[in-house]
Amino acid sequence: MRNLLVVFLGFSNGIVVGSGIVALLTLLDIIPRLAQLTKTYKYIALYENIIVTGATLAAFSSLTNTSIHFNTYFVIIIGFFMGTFIGMLASALAEVMNVIPVVVRRFKLDGYVIYILYALVFGKVLGSLLHWFIKH
């Protein structure tokens, strides 16, 4: 009985979290905006399928003891592409929500926008590199 409850709660939590992510991506039009920025709007269905497949595989791999061992160089290449995608997704989200203009106006940083953008980019790159090198 306890195992059934754990399975039910895990499945329910997955549905709630997954629905929240889908709602965020859908309501804010992040994927279409990302496709528009990269001028690859014809591949939008492919992007959506890849996101759903990746989320499903990541959820499956986190719930099981399944692991796949790759060559270090292959992991670096995959990590580069994953970091690029996450960075573009975060940039699209920030653009959709107009975060940067609000912060610039609120803190009166008109002449420092380029430095804020560079700090965001280098912080993301450094964080990703530290995560990959320390974890692997």
C-alpha positions, 0 to 999 in steps of 0.5 A: 500500500505504501509503495502505491502511495509513493508511486501516486504522489510521485506521478502527481508531482510530476504532472503538476511540475510538468504542467507548470513548465508547459504553461510557462513555455506556452503562455509566455511564447518562449519557444516561438520567440526563440525560433523567431530570434534564431530565424528557424520558425519552420522547426518549431514543432521539432523544438517542442518534440525535443523538449518533451522528449528530453524532459521525459528522458530526464525524468526517467533517468532521475527515477531509475539507476540507469546511466549512460557512459560516454567519452569525455569529449562527447560529454563536453560537446553535448554540454556545450549544446545544452548550455547554449540551449539553456542560455538561449531559453533564459535569454528568451524568457528574460526578453519576454518578461522584460526583466532587464529594462525593468532592472535598468530603470529601477536601479538607474543603470542606464549606461551599464546595460552592456556590462549587465548583459556580459555579467549574465553571460559570463556568470552562466558560462562560468557556472556551467563550466564549474558544474560540468568540471566538478561534477564529472 
